[in-house]
Amino acid sequence: MSEKMNEGILGGLGGLAAYFFGLNWELIFIWLFIMVLDIISGLIKGKKLGWNSHKFKTGLLMKAYEGLVVFALLMLDRALNLMSIGIALGSVIIGAFILVDVLSIIENGVLLGIKFPAVITNYVNKANKVVNDSESEVKDGEND
């Protein structure tokens, strides 16, 4: 298929999904665009710091899983709306995943040595510490 046709199909599916979930279609496109930027930043980081095909494959699988999680949570949001339980879950979910991907892009930049303002670098380092500490707690709990 031509690239234009692929773009048209993806755009149509994104718009249809946004309509179905009652979301602003722009949020889904922003999330998809930032996810692609995150993948590209990961590729650049891998190229500069040395490829690890296992880590790359795992990262891509995690991105696919991220999409499944978003889809499942949006289905939950839609089901709640159909049951007249009005929670603005969809926009919050997409916003949270946008934030996670933006932080990942910044983290990749920090690892590549790009200079960011100290407040951003400190925030990314603290977030990484929290994630790494929680991962070690989970691993320690598995050994009990």
KOLMARZA-678361 format. One record per residue (C-alpha): x, y, z. Coordinates in pm, whole numbers, plus 32768, in hexadecimal, padded with zeros to 4 digits. Last residue first. Layout:
! KOLMARZA-678361
XYZ ...
This chain:
! KOLMARZA-678361
83CE7A6F9360 84907A949218 836B7B369162 835A7C47926A 84C37CA69224 84737CC490B1 83477DA390FC 84177E7991E9 85287E9390DF 84297F108FE2 83A4801190DD 850680959116 854980A78FA0 840481638F5F 843E8258907D 85A8828E9013 854082C58EA8 844183CA8F17 854984788FEA 863D84808EC3 852D85018DD9 84CD86148ED1 863786798F07 867286918D8F 853887648D62 858C88528E81 86F5886A8E0A 869188F38CB6 86E587FA8BA5 883987B38B10 883B868E8A1E 892985818A98 888C845989E3 880983D58B2F 876185268B6F 86C385198A14 863C83BB8A4F 85AB84338B9A 8509855C8AEA 8464847489ED 83F3838E8B09 836084B88BC3 829C85158A8A 822283AC8A6D 81A983A28BD6 80FD84F68BB4 8045848A8A78 7FDB834B8B2E 7F4B84198C4B 7E9385008B5C 7DFA83D88AA3 7D7C83498BEB 7CFC849A8C68 7C4584D88B21 7B9B83868B32 7B4183858CA5 7A5384AC8CAE 796A83E98D95 77F683F48D4F 775782B08DC1 762882AF8CDD 7655813A8C8F 76BA819A8B2B 77BB82878BC2 784A816E8C97 786580918B62 791881A78AA4 7A1381D88BBD 7A4E80608BD2 7A8880568A59 7B7A81788A84 7C3080B38B91 7C4A7F838AAC 7CC980558986 7DC881078A62 7E417FB98AEA 7E587F27898C 7F2080548911 800E80368A37 80347EC689DE 80A87F298882 819C801F891F 82127F0A8A0B 824A7E2588E1 831B7F36883F 83EB7F5C897B 841D7DE4899A 84927DD48832 85887EEF8873 86047E5189B8 863E7D068907 86E47DB387DF 87DC7E6C88BB 887D7F7087E1 8993804E885F 898581A38905 8960827487C9 8885818B86FD 87B68124882A 877D828E8890 871682E6872D 862781BE8723 8597821F8876 8562838487FB 84AC82F586CC 83CE821E87AA 8381834B8887 833284208756 8242830F86E0 819A83128836 8185848F8825 80CF847786D7 7FE283688755 7F918431888F 7F59857187C6 7E7D84B186D1 7DAC842087EC 7D8685738891 7D29861A8747 7C0185318719 7B5485D48845 7AC684A988EC 796C840B88DA 7A0382AF88D5 7965825A8786 79BC83AE86F2 7B2783958763 7B3C823186DF 7AAB829B858F 7BA283BC857A 7CC582D785C8 7C4B81D484CD 7C2882DF83C2 7D7E836D8407 7E1A82138401 7D6F81C382B5 7DCD8311821B 7F3582F58291 7F4D81958201 7EBC821080B5 7FB5832D80A8 80D4823A80EE 807181627FC7 800080008000 
